[in-house]
Amino acid sequence: MQHQFRPYQPIENYGIIGDLKTVALVSLNGSIDFMSFPRFDSPTIFASMLDAQQGGYFGIEPQMSDFKSKQMYLPGTAILLTRFFSDAGIAEIIDFMPLNVDDKDCTSTIVRKVIAIRGSITFKMHCSPRFKYAQNEHKSELKGDQIIFTAQNDGNAKLRLIADVPLQIVDEDGYAEFTIHESNTVHIVLESVEVGQEDAFKGIGYYAKHAYEQTILGWRKWVSKSTYRGRWGELIFRSAITLKLLTSHQFGSVVAAATFGLPEAIGGNRNWDYRYTWIRDAAFTMYAFLRLGFYEEATDFLQWILKVSKESKLQLIYGIDGHTDLHEKELEHLDGYKGSKPVRIGNAARDQLQIDIYGELIDTIYIYNKSYKPITYEFWSVVSQFVEVVIESWRLPDHGIWEIRNDKKEFLHTRLMCWVAMDRAIKIAEHRSFPFPEMDWKNTRDEIYNDIYHNFWNENLKAWVQYKGANVVDASALLMPLLHFIAPNEPRWLSTMEVIDQKLRLDVLIYRYQNSIEKIDGLEGEEGTFNMCSFWFIEALAKSGQIDRAIENFEKMRGYANHLGLFSEELSRSGEHLGNFPQAFTHLALISAALEVDKQVGRLL
């Protein structure tokens, strides 16, 4: 069977579903076009976002001419509704992945509930898995009312497709064509199969009722744990649910984004794999969870940190289970999103020196200790080891927060985070009366402060600059008041923010740095504006008392979200979503900015 031509969907045309083990992206056309399996950082089984012809997909499409589609989430859940509208009728697909929090159960399931709301509607279903990044062939076997897909050369990779309509195998793929009469429902389920369990399955009825109800309940119980009661609740909780979807229940780690290979510029080569746990990104994520009152996630993550820190020196990037075998390589057989090559898996940043990660991590530990639960002395001993690394390393040039693939430099952001590491560790020690070399640590903290204040200031530019000796600014400087290094009304800070405003802003969007002036990152091609930086700018506006402008910018940034309130990593000049999707960085920065604006507005009332 020849599949019809399937054009690439815009990156923003997707919603995300997941089960805290992995996620799937569902398009407005009702097609699942991306899914790593069985974990976030596993090879894909569906990747038509990265190769429309051979990447694999799981599509259910109504056979109605000129239909329009919309998507929404059931409130307070990760259950996604895709609705189709035409003169011939109205149809709906409800997609979800049941939440199974049994750590011993590594199976994952996609449940697709297809409903004819008005009229009798015919659907075509294609389930076309492509195992191991579309590199492994597979065999299909029709057994009664189910199809078993088995990857060749990997007997452990098996999927079961079941439905309450007849299924066929066409060219080793699953296929069905069926008509649903008004108000009737069809269920189609794809689940992972453990070796030896091919004949054991729960059946359609279990997923149609029990799993559906339990998944709704599970998500709403989780959201109800939040202590947040302010403005923009719906937007904030959608971001929180998105961050939760990127979190591993089994390990406590959190991935930077759901995908890999989605470009920072269409046709460009800045295409990275973000399906791993960056210490920096994860620490920022836990900061957002703590601010909202989701304490269990922070507890689980810190336990994960304790485990990986005991096993070896703290690394920059980990697989979700703590492994570090993340060698970067190119998947040459994939065309890339709209021809954006190469498609990379793994990440070479694993070998970079990025000293700032200690600051982000210790800041999160400080907030956890202060706002939720005292850390143990065992954990304090690990924090002390982190501090010693900072004391030894803070003067070194590194690759920085943006993972510059060029010469190492003394970056402002890295130096700032070294100061944060020292400052927060001292505060923890003094609050808990933990033993620590007080004079040595305080002297180091003060030395770093003076170095930043005096040696990163460019008198000609009237700003703190990207790195020592630079003539350009960097959006990461926006963290200086957010991290309480500098008062938001400090003259030098207000001047720096004005320069950032002039040099890096496009509408309400902020670029990371001025790469067009100086090829600081060592890469060819362009990138979009960076959503996290845009939210940092909003938060800095609010802190400096520019409340009206902060609110206006925040509302405009909301307008750049997709139809579900989701954000990718970057935005193009035309507002098109770019980079991996959805991106934890963006959503955690949205939460932080919303909380700060909310607080400042509250002070005015």
C-alpha positions in Angstrom: 0.0 0.0 0.0 1.5 3.3 -1.0 0.9 6.0 1.6 -0.4 9.3 0.3 1.9 12.2 0.4 2.0 13.6 3.9 3.3 17.2 4.0 5.1 18.4 7.1 2.9 20.0 9.7 4.1 23.3 11.4 5.9 22.5 14.6 3.2 24.3 16.5 0.5 22.1 15.1 1.0 19.5 17.7 -0.2 18.5 21.2 1.6 16.3 23.6 0.4 13.2 25.5 2.4 11.0 27.9 2.6 8.6 30.8 5.7 9.9 32.7 7.9 7.3 30.8 7.6 8.7 27.3 5.5 11.1 25.2 3.8 11.2 21.8 3.0 14.3 19.6 -0.4 14.4 18.0 -1.0 16.7 15.1 -4.1 18.7 14.2 -4.7 16.0 11.5 -5.1 13.3 14.1 -1.7 11.7 13.4 0.9 10.7 15.9 4.1 11.8 14.2 6.7 11.5 17.0 7.2 9.0 19.8 10.4 7.7 21.4 9.8 4.2 22.8 9.7 2.8 25.5 11.4 5.8 27.2 12.0 9.5 26.5 15.6 8.9 25.4 14.9 5.6 23.5 14.9 5.3 19.7 11.7 6.4 18.0 8.9 4.2 16.7 7.2 7.2 15.0 9.3 10.0 13.5 7.5 11.4 10.5 8.2 14.9 11.9 11.8 14.2 10.9 11.1 12.2 7.7 7.6 12.5 6.3 8.0 9.4 4.1 9.9 6.9 6.1 9.8 8.1 9.7 6.6 6.2 10.7 3.3 7.5 12.0 0.0 6.4 13.6 -2.8 8.3 11.8 -6.6 8.3 12.1 -8.2 10.6 9.7 -11.9 11.3 8.9 -12.7 11.0 5.2 -14.5 14.3 5.0 -13.7 16.9 2.4 -12.5 20.4 3.5 -12.6 19.6 7.2 -11.2 22.0 9.7 -9.7 20.7 13.0 -9.2 22.1 16.5 -7.5 20.7 19.6 -8.1 21.2 23.3 -7.2 19.4 26.5 -9.6 18.2 29.0 -9.1 20.8 31.8 -6.5 19.9 34.3 -5.3 16.8 32.4 -3.0 15.7 29.6 -5.9 14.1 27.7 -6.0 15.6 24.2 -9.1 16.1 22.0 -8.7 16.6 18.3 -12.0 17.7 16.7 -12.9 17.7 13.0 -15.6 19.9 11.5 -17.2 19.8 8.0 -20.6 20.1 6.4 -20.7 16.3 6.4 -20.4 16.0 10.1 -18.3 16.5 13.3 -15.8 13.9 14.6 -13.5 13.7 17.6 -10.4 11.7 18.6 -9.6 11.6 22.3 -5.9 10.6 22.8 -4.3 9.7 26.1 -1.6 7.5 27.7 -2.7 5.8 30.9 -0.8 6.7 33.9 0.8 3.6 35.4 3.1 4.5 38.2 4.3 1.0 39.0 8.1 1.2 38.6 8.3 -2.4 37.6 5.9 -2.0 34.7 7.8 -0.5 31.8 5.0 -0.8 29.3 3.4 2.2 27.6 0.0 2.5 25.9 -1.6 4.9 23.5 -5.4 4.9 23.7 -7.3 6.5 20.8 -11.1 7.0 21.3 -12.8 7.9 18.0 -16.3 9.4 18.1 -18.8 10.5 15.5 -20.5 13.6 17.0 -22.7 14.4 14.1 -23.4 12.3 11.0 -22.0 8.9 9.9 -18.3 9.3 9.3 -15.7 7.1 7.6 -12.2 6.9 9.0 -8.9 5.5 7.7 -6.4 4.3 10.2 -2.7 3.7 9.4 -0.4 2.3 12.1 3.1 2.4 10.6 5.7 1.9 13.2 9.3 2.3 12.2 11.6 0.9 14.9 15.0 2.2 15.9 14.8 5.6 14.2 13.3 4.0 11.1 16.4 1.7 10.8 14.9 -1.7 11.7 12.5 -3.6 9.6 9.6 -5.3 11.4 7.2 -8.2 10.9 3.5 -8.1 11.6 1.2 -10.9 12.6 -2.6 -10.8 12.8 -3.8 -12.8 15.8 -7.5 -12.7 16.2 -8.5 -9.1 16.7 -4.9 -7.8 17.3 -1.8 -7.2 15.3 1.6 -7.9 16.8 4.5 -5.8 15.4 8.0 -7.3 16.1 11.1 -5.4 15.2 13.7 -7.4 13.4 17.1 -7.8 15.2 15.4 -6.7 18.4 13.1 -9.3 19.8 12.4 -7.1 22.8 10.7 -4.4 20.7 7.1 -5.5 20.2 3.9 -3.6 19.9 0.3 -4.7 20.0 -2.5 -3.0 18.0 -6.1 -3.8 19.1 -9.4 -2.2 18.1 -13.1 -2.9 18.2 -13.2 -2.7 14.4 -11.5 -5.2 12.0 -7.8 -4.7 11.4 -5.7 -5.7 8.4 -2.0 -6.0 7.7 -1.0 -4.1 4.5 2.8 -4.1 3.7 3.5 -5.1 7.3 1.6 -2.0 8.6 -1.7 -1.9 10.5 -4.7 -0.6 8.5 -8.4 -0.2 9.1 -11.2 1.6 7.3 -14.4 1.9 9.2 -17.6 4.0 9.4 -19.0 5.3 12.8 -22.6 6.3 13.0 -23.6 9.3 14.9 -23.0 9.2 18.7 -21.1 5.9 18.4 -17.4 5.3 19.4 -14.5 3.1 18.3 -11.4 2.5 20.4 -8.0 1.8 18.9 -5.1 0.9 21.3 -1.4 0.6 20.7 0.5 -0.9 23.6 4.0 -2.2 24.2 4.4 -6.0 24.7 6.8 -7.7 27.0 8.5 -10.8 25.6 6.5 -13.9 26.6 3.4 -11.8 27.3 2.1 -11.7 23.7 -1.2 -13.4 24.7 -1.8 -11.4 27.9 -3.6 -8.1 27.4 -6.2 -6.1 29.2 -8.6 -5.6 26.3 -10.5 -2.6 24.9 -13.0 -2.4 27.7 -10.3 -1.8 30.3 -8.9 1.1 28.4 -12.3 2.5 27.3 -13.5 3.0 30.8 -11.2 2.2 33.7 -7.9 3.6 32.3 -9.7 6.7 30.9 -11.3 7.5 34.2 -8.2 6.8 36.3 -6.0 9.0 34.0 -8.4 11.9 34.3 -8.4 11.4 38.1 -4.7 11.0 38.3 -3.9 14.3 36.5 -6.5 16.3 38.4 -5.3 15.0 41.7 -1.8 16.0 40.8 -2.8 19.6 39.7 -4.8 19.9 43.0 -1.6 19.6 45.0 -0.5 23.0 43.8 -0.5 25.9 46.2 -0.9 28.5 43.4 -4.1 30.6 43.5 -3.2 33.6 41.4 -3.8 35.0 37.9 -3.2 33.1 34.7 -3.9 29.8 36.5 -5.0 27.9 33.3 -1.8 29.0 31.4 0.4 28.2 34.4 -1.0 24.8 35.0 -0.8 23.9 31.3 2.9 24.7 31.5 3.2 22.7 34.8 1.5 19.7 33.2 3.8 20.0 30.3 6.8 20.0 32.6 5.4 17.0 34.4 5.0 15.1 31.1 8.7 15.6 30.6 9.5 14.1 34.0 10.3 10.4 34.6 8.3 8.9 37.4 10.6 6.0 37.6 13.9 7.9 38.0 12.9 11.5 39.0 14.9 13.0 36.2 13.4 15.4 33.6 14.2 15.8 30.0 14.9 19.2 28.3 12.4 18.6 25.5 10.3 15.9 24.0 12.0 15.7 20.7 15.3 15.8 18.8 16.3 17.2 15.4 13.7 19.9 15.1 15.6 22.9 13.6 16.3 26.3 15.0 16.0 27.6 11.4 14.1 25.8 8.6 16.7 24.1 6.4 19.4 24.9 8.9 21.8 22.6 10.7 21.3 23.6 14.3 19.4 20.5 15.1 20.0 19.0 18.5 18.8 16.1 20.7 17.2 17.4 23.8 15.7 14.1 25.2 18.2 14.0 28.1 18.5 15.4 31.6 20.6 18.6 31.7 21.5 19.5 35.3 20.8 23.1 34.5 17.4 22.6 32.8 16.2 20.1 35.4 17.2 22.4 38.3 15.3 25.3 36.7 12.3 22.9 36.3 12.4 21.9 39.9 12.5 25.6 40.8 9.2 26.1 38.9 7.7 23.0 40.6 8.7 24.3 44.1 7.3 27.7 43.4 3.9 26.1 42.5 4.0 23.7 45.5 4.8 20.5 43.6 7.3 19.2 46.2 7.3 15.5 45.4 8.9 16.1 42.0 11.7 18.1 43.6 12.3 15.4 46.2 12.5 12.7 43.6 14.9 14.8 41.5 17.2 15.5 44.4 17.3 11.8 45.2 18.3 11.2 41.6 21.0 13.8 42.0 22.3 12.2 45.2 22.5 8.9 43.4 24.4 10.1 40.3 26.7 12.3 42.4 27.7 9.3 44.5 28.6 7.3 41.4 30.9 9.8 39.8 31.7 13.5 39.5 28.7 15.5 38.5 28.2 15.5 34.7 26.5 18.1 32.6 24.0 15.7 30.8 22.6 12.3 31.7 20.3 9.8 30.2 17.1 9.6 32.3 18.4 6.6 34.2 21.8 8.4 34.9 23.9 6.9 32.1 26.3 9.1 30.2 26.8 7.3 26.9 25.4 10.1 24.9 27.8 10.3 22.0 26.5 12.6 19.2 25.9 11.0 15.8 24.0 11.8 12.7 21.1 9.8 11.3 22.0 10.2 7.7 19.0 8.2 6.4 16.5 10.7 7.7 15.6 13.8 5.6 15.1 16.1 8.6 12.1 18.4 9.2 11.4 20.1 5.9 14.9 19.1 4.8 16.7 20.4 7.9 19.8 18.2 8.1 21.6 16.7 9.7 19.4 14.9 12.2 21.4 14.3 15.3 21.0 11.9 18.3 23.1 12.1 21.4 24.7 15.4 22.3 28.4 16.4 22.1 27.8 19.0 24.8 28.3 16.1 27.2 32.0 16.6 26.9 31.9 20.4 27.5 33.0 22.3 30.6 30.0 24.2 31.9 30.7 25.3 35.5 27.4 27.2 35.9 25.4 24.0 36.6 26.5 24.1 40.2 24.8 27.4 40.7 21.5 26.4 39.3 21.5 23.1 41.2 22.5 24.6 44.6 20.0 27.4 44.2 17.2 24.8 43.8 18.5 22.9 46.8 18.5 26.1 48.8 14.8 26.8 47.9 13.9 23.2 48.7 15.6 23.4 52.1 14.0 26.8 52.8 10.5 26.3 51.6 9.8 22.6 52.0 12.0 20.2 53.8 15.4 20.3 55.5 18.1 18.5 53.5 20.0 15.8 55.3 23.6 16.0 56.5 24.4 13.4 53.9 23.1 15.7 51.2 24.9 18.6 52.7 28.2 16.7 52.3 27.4 16.4 48.6 26.6 20.1 48.4 30.0 20.8 50.1 31.7 18.8 47.4 30.0 20.8 44.7 31.1 24.0 46.4 34.7 22.8 46.4 34.5 22.3 42.7 33.3 25.8 42.3 36.1 27.2 44.4 38.6 25.3 42.3 37.0 26.2 38.9 35.3 29.5 39.0 38.1 31.4 37.2 38.2 29.0 34.3 36.8 29.8 30.9 34.1 27.4 29.8 31.4 26.8 27.1 28.7 28.5 29.1 24.9 28.1 29.3 24.5 28.3 25.5 27.0 25.4 25.0 29.2 27.4 22.6 30.9 25.1 20.2 33.8 27.4 19.9 36.6 28.7 22.1 35.9 28.7 25.8 35.5 32.1 27.4 34.9 33.6 30.8 31.2 34.0 30.5 29.2 36.4 32.6 26.5 33.8 33.2 28.9 31.2 34.4 30.6 33.6 36.8 27.2 34.7 38.1 26.2 31.1 38.7 29.4 30.5 40.6 28.5 33.4 42.8 25.0 31.9 43.3 26.5 28.5 44.2 28.7 30.1 46.9 25.9 32.5 48.2 23.2 29.8 48.5 25.5 27.2 50.0 26.5 29.7 52.7 22.9 30.5 53.4 22.0 26.8 53.7 24.9 26.3 56.1 24.0 29.3 58.3 20.3 28.4 58.3 21.0 24.8 59.3 24.2 25.4 61.4 26.1 23.0 59.2 29.8 23.0 59.5 31.7 24.8 56.7 34.9 26.8 56.3 33.1 30.1 56.7 35.9 32.6 55.9 37.1 30.6 52.8 33.7 30.4 51.3 32.7 34.0 52.1 36.0 35.3 50.7 35.4 33.3 47.5 31.9 34.6 47.2 33.0 38.2 47.6 35.9 37.8 45.2 33.5 36.4 42.5 31.1 39.3 43.2 33.8 41.9 42.7 35.1 40.2 39.6 31.6 40.4 38.0 30.8 43.9 39.1 34.0 45.5 38.0 35.6 43.2 35.3 32.5 42.4 33.2 31.4 46.0 33.0 32.0 47.7 29.6 32.1 51.4 30.2 31.7 52.3 26.5 28.6 50.1 26.1 27.3 51.0 29.6 26.4 47.3 30.2 27.6 44.1 31.7 28.8 42.1 28.7 28.6 38.5 27.5 32.1 37.6 28.5 35.1 39.3 30.0 36.4 41.7 27.4 33.4 41.5 25.1 31.6 44.4 23.4 28.3 42.6 23.1 25.5 41.8 25.6 23.8 38.4 26.3 20.2 37.8 27.4 21.5 35.6 30.3 22.4 38.8 32.0 18.7 39.2 32.7 19.2 36.7 35.5 21.3 39.2 37.5 18.4 40.8 39.4 16.3 37.6 39.2 19.0 35.8 41.2 19.4 38.7 43.6 22.9 39.5 42.5 22.0 43.1 41.9 19.1 45.3 42.9 16.6 45.8 40.0 16.9 49.6 40.4 20.7 49.6 40.4 21.9 52.2 37.8 24.3 49.8 36.2 21.6 47.2 35.9 19.0 49.6 34.4 21.6 50.6 31.8 22.4 47.0 31.0 18.7 46.2 30.5 18.4 49.2 28.2 21.2 47.9 26.0 19.6 44.4 26.0 16.4 46.1 25.0 18.1 47.9 22.1 20.4 45.1 20.9 18.5 41.8 21.4 14.7 42.7 21.3 12.4 42.1 18.4 8.8 43.1 19.3 8.5 41.3 22.7 10.9 38.6 21.6 14.5 38.4 22.8 17.5 36.8 21.0 20.1 35.0 23.2 23.1 37.0 21.9 24.3 39.0 18.9 25.7 36.2 16.8 25.4 38.3 13.6 28.0 40.7 15.0 30.4 38.1 16.4 30.2 34.3 15.5 30.5 33.5 19.2 28.9 30.0 19.0 31.1 28.7 16.2 28.1 27.5 14.1 26.8 28.4 10.7 23.3 29.5 10.1 20.8 31.5 12.0 18.5 30.9 14.9 15.2 32.3 16.1 14.5 34.4 19.2 14.8 32.4 22.4 11.5 32.0 24.3 13.0 31.6 27.7 14.9 34.8 27.3 11.7 36.6 26.4 10.1 35.5 29.6 13.3 36.5 31.6 12.9 40.0 30.1 9.3 40.1 31.3 10.3 39.1 34.8 13.1 41.6 34.9 10.6 44.3 33.8 8.3 43.4 36.6 11.1 43.4 39.2 12.3 46.9 38.0 8.8 48.3 38.5 7.7 48.5 34.9 4.5 46.6 35.6 2.4 47.8 32.7 5.1 47.0 30.2 5.6 43.6 31.8 1.9 42.8 31.6 1.7 43.9 28.0 4.7 41.8 27.0 3.4 38.8 28.9 0.1 39.0 27.1 1.8 39.3 23.7 4.0 36.3 24.5 0.9 34.3 25.4 -0.2 35.1 21.8 2.9 33.3 20.5 1.9 30.1 22.2 0.3 27.4 20.0 -3.4 26.6 20.2 -2.9 24.5 23.3 -0.7 27.0 25.2 2.5 25.1 24.3 5.8 26.6 23.2 8.8 25.3 21.4 12.4 26.5 22.1 12.5 29.5 19.7 10.3 31.7 17.4 11.1 32.9 13.9 10.7 36.5 12.8 7.2 35.5 11.5 6.2 33.9 14.8 6.7 30.3 13.6 7.8 27.8 16.3 11.3 26.5 15.9 13.5 24.0 17.7 12.5 21.1 19.9 9.0 20.9 21.2 7.6 21.4 23.7 10.6 22.9 25.5 11.0 22.7 29.3 13.1 25.9 29.4 10.3 28.0 27.9 7.5 26.6 30.1 9.5 27.0 33.4 10.4 30.6 32.4 6.8 31.3 31.7 5.8 30.1 35.1 8.5 32.2 36.8 7.6 35.3 34.9 3.9 34.9 35.6 4.5 34.4 39.3 6.6 37.6 39.4 4.2 39.7 37.5 1.3 38.4 39.6 3.2 39.3 42.8 4.0 42.8 41.6 0.5 43.4 40.4 -0.8 42.2 43.8 1.4 44.8 45.5 -0.3 47.6 43.6 -3.8 46.6 44.5 
